Amino acid sequence: MYRKIWKKCHESVCQLSFYSAEGIKLLSMTGFKAYGNFLVTDNYINKIYKATNVVLRFVESDGFTEKVSVKMSMNEFKKRIIKDVDNKSAGFVAVNINLDELKDIPSLKLSKKATEIGQPIALLGYQLEQDNLAIKTGILSSFFKQKNGLKHLQINSSIKQGNSGSPLVNAETGEVIGIIGYKLASITQSHKRMKLIINKNLAILKKSQGIFNVEEIDPVQVLIANQNQIKHITNEIYKAATMTTGFALDISYVHNLFEDFTDAEVSQSSMEFQIGV
């Protein structure tokens, strides 16, 4: 069953790698092609501020050999993001990738059928800084809603950073039923709180720099260095942490976005025809 899922889906799954102006890879995520010319992924990309370029990469059936890749600036990439029409699809973004290089990449089919607890699932994605695509398996464990009212799926498959944006696939049909969202995990919220505490400590300490010295050593600078070390270690632990429980946004919100997007395109085309544009 899972070999069929791999053969059916791997070509459509994309690695998104974000680079600084110096060519340093800042982070990687996963996405997948859907609706013909669109890339669907986690909306965390809206919070990547230091990247100047992004590389979209698809692989062969061995999960590693590059099939095709496209590099573009972050400015161009963000211009291709479809604006959320109904404000209900928070948690993912859709990017127009209507490019000649990617025209032969197949799209995954998005499920419109109801799913049930106990349903066998698979997710295909990249993790950490690794460049190989991998498949993970499990079952649909439960459903729940966030405070914003959006429906999510809980699975018993392990999740690592980089898996965000991965397609969650019904293992029996090969259709996408959800989008993995790494930031939904409780450890992400804890990491945010830890960073907030450290940043507040740093802000307080920086105001006290140079006020007094002990044997020509500024103890405040020592404390600042210590806080920065803790911050670095915290980030490294967070990056390497494994979530034994994964969470995904229900795919119905993607359907809603594209239905509204298509309606908007049709209305715009009709208007242009009527006024002779």
Phi, psi and omega in degrees: 000314184284334174295322178294320178298315180300311181298325184282330192246336192299326182297336187266354185264133190242142169263127176253115179247130184251131186238149175279175179297336179274000179086013179273130178288122182273317178189167177231151177223179178240151174210177178211150181277136180210161178053035173086295187233027184233145175254126179253133179206180181288147184280009176297339180299339178289350181249013177266101189261336187264355181282143176248338180221155176225141178244125176261126188225130176244150186238168178280185186292344177280355177084357183230315182299127183290130177267313179200148176216153180225133177249136177213163178287156177297327179298314178295318181301314182291330177293336182274352180288130178285129179289140181294117184287315188251004178060019179253353187258029176302139181118347177208165173227156174239132185240131178287115178241044178285077183237145181302322183296336186249010185294335181269359177284123182286158177263148173277148178272132180267131184288142173245006181264151178291142177254159183236151175299136184097353180297127175293137184228166172218149172230141180243126181192175176256156179220150183050225181259012182285145184261008180259137176280137182226154177250138176236152184234166178170203177227160173283115188271324185189174173240153173200169177238140175282175179298334179279001177087359181281139180279135179231160179248137176253133181233161182261023179265143181290144182232138174235163177300136186108335176285344182301132183096354180293145175285132172265119192247137170292115187292344181269334183245339183080010180264148182282129180246351181192172178236122182295133178236101184297325185292350179288340184291149183297329180295331177294318178295321178295321179297319178298317180295319178298315179297323179297316179297314180297317180296324176294318178300317180296320180297319179293315182296320182296332178290341184256005181297139174078001182287320178211153180236153174239108183052049177066015176245130177274107182298335180293321178295326176296317179293323178296316178298320179297316179295322178293325176295317178298320179297317180296314180297319178300317179295320180293318178297318180297318181296324185270352185293144177252130176269117179284346175236128181254160181226145181220146174282135179300135185292346181301331180290332175290317175303315181300316180299312184289330175295316177292320180297316179296317178299319181294321178295318179297316180297318180295318180297319180296319181295317180297322180293320183292325183264001175075033179287000000 
